[in-house]
Structure formats: structure tokens, C-alpha cells
Amino acid sequence: MKLDVGTCRRLVQTEPIARLATVRPGVDGRPGEVDLVPIVFAVDGDRLVSAVDHKPKTSPRLQRLANIRAEPRVTVLVDHYEADWDRLWWVRLRGEARVVDDGPGQRAAIEQLVDRYPQYESRPPTGPAIEVTITSWLGWSAT
């Protein structure tokens, strides 16, 4: 069943993990590939934030950041799964992203994440933030 935006907003707040889809720039006129990564996030109104934190990374030069700088359109999927399929739901957010390397925008994003995730209280993220201006909300629920 299709969900209204208010229900989508409420459900998104209940899940700790989302998946961020970005598009890798194409080469030689070919379309780019989609990159998908799990993220922790916070949402306030039509603004979603995430950040590069201290968890081990292959490289500090993350592909998702390069992708956003080249193509700001992103999709974020927040979903809930249980063995009881009557409780399944998902919310898809689409929007325009930007990388915030420092300054007030980066600090505000970090504060939101620290407020949401106790794991960040003693060691907040120090890397760039990703800020998504959400342009569409679409949700589905089994009930």
C-alpha cells in the first residue's frame, strides 16, 4: 500500500540504517554505474545528512563523495524487514546532494548525527558531511 509523506517521515526516523545510491560518472559516452552503500543518517524536514566517520575505509577518497560532486542527484532507501511480511515497508527519498567539507553546514550535520547515534557521543565524525535536499518521498507498506 502506498504511504503518505507524513507516514514516510515517521517511519524513516525509526530505522538506523539507509542505503545511499549515487551515480559514478560515465566514461567514453557510456552511462555511469550506480554505487550503493549503507549509511547512518539524520533527517530534519526535507534535509537528510550523513558524514564520513572514523570506521575503517579502503581510502579517504570515497567514491560516493566523488560521485556526488560530479552528479548531485541521489536516491536513499530506508527499509524495514521482518520474517512477518505483513510488517515490511520501505521509503525511497530522492534529492540533490552536496558534499560539505567544513564550516557551519558540516558542524550542523555532525551535531544531528551525534544527537541520533550514541556511538558518536565520544567520537563524532570528522570527515565531510553529505547533505541531501529531499525532492520526493515515496513509500510502501505491506499493510
C-alpha positions in Angstrom: 0.0 0.0 0.0 1.3 3.4 -0.9 2.3 5.6 2.1 1.6 9.3 2.5 4.5 11.6 3.1 3.8 12.1 6.8 3.9 8.3 7.4 7.1 8.1 5.4 8.7 10.8 7.5 7.7 9.0 10.7 8.9 5.6 9.5 12.3 6.9 8.4 13.0 8.1 11.9 12.6 4.5 13.2 15.4 2.9 11.2 19.1 3.4 12.0 20.5 2.5 8.5 19.7 3.6 5.0 21.3 2.9 1.6 22.7 5.7 -0.5 22.7 5.4 -4.2 25.0 7.6 -6.3 26.0 7.5 -9.9 29.6 7.1 -10.9 30.4 9.3 -13.9 30.3 7.6 -17.3 33.3 7.0 -19.5 33.6 7.5 -23.2 30.0 8.5 -23.6 28.7 5.4 -21.7 26.2 5.9 -18.8 27.7 5.8 -15.3 27.3 2.9 -12.9 25.3 3.1 -9.7 27.2 2.8 -6.4 25.2 1.7 -3.4 26.5 2.0 0.2 24.9 1.7 3.7 24.9 4.9 5.7 23.8 6.2 9.1 21.8 9.4 8.7 19.6 12.0 10.3 16.5 13.7 8.7 15.1 17.1 9.6 12.2 18.1 7.4 13.3 17.7 3.8 17.0 17.6 4.6 19.0 14.4 5.2 22.6 14.3 6.4 25.3 11.7 6.7 29.0 12.0 7.3 32.3 10.2 6.7 33.2 8.8 10.1 36.1 7.0 11.7 35.1 3.5 10.8 37.8 1.9 8.6 37.6 2.8 4.9 39.6 1.5 2.0 40.6 5.0 1.2 39.9 8.5 2.5 38.9 9.4 -1.1 35.5 7.9 -1.1 33.7 7.1 -4.3 30.4 8.4 -3.0 31.8 11.8 -2.5 33.4 12.0 -6.0 30.1 10.8 -7.4 28.1 13.4 -5.6 30.5 16.1 -6.7 30.1 15.0 -10.4 26.3 14.1 -10.3 24.4 15.5 -7.3 21.1 13.5 -7.9 20.9 10.7 -5.4 18.4 8.2 -4.0 18.3 7.0 -0.4 16.4 3.9 0.6 15.2 3.3 4.1 13.5 -0.1 4.7 12.3 -2.4 7.4 12.4 -6.2 7.1 10.9 -8.9 9.4 10.0 -12.5 9.0 6.4 -11.4 9.4 6.0 -10.0 5.9 2.9 -8.0 7.0 5.3 -5.7 8.7 7.5 -4.9 5.7 7.9 -1.3 4.5 10.3 0.9 2.5 10.7 4.6 1.9 12.6 6.0 -1.1 13.9 9.5 -0.9 15.2 11.3 -4.0 17.1 14.5 -3.9 20.0 16.7 -4.7 23.2 16.1 -2.6 26.2 18.2 -1.9 29.4 17.5 0.0 30.1 19.8 2.9 33.8 19.6 3.7 33.8 22.1 6.6 32.2 25.1 8.1 28.8 25.6 9.8 27.0 23.2 7.5 29.4 20.3 8.3 29.2 21.0 12.0 25.4 21.2 12.0 25.3 17.8 10.2 27.7 16.3 12.7 25.5 17.6 15.6 22.4 16.0 14.2 24.2 12.6 13.8 25.6 12.8 17.4 22.1 13.5 18.6 20.8 10.4 16.8 23.6 7.9 17.4 25.0 7.4 20.9 28.1 5.8 19.3 29.2 9.2 18.1 29.0 11.0 21.5 32.6 10.1 22.5 33.9 10.1 18.9 32.0 12.3 16.5 32.6 12.1 12.7 35.3 14.5 11.5 35.1 13.9 7.8 33.0 15.6 5.1 29.2 15.6 5.5 26.7 14.8 2.8 23.6 17.0 2.8 20.6 15.9 0.7 17.8 18.2 -0.1 14.9 15.8 -0.5 12.8 16.5 -3.5 10.5 13.4 -3.4 9.2 10.9 -0.8 7.7 7.6 -1.9 6.8 4.8 0.4 5.2 1.4 0.5 4.0 -0.8 3.3 2.6 -4.4 3.3 -0.3 -3.3 5.5 
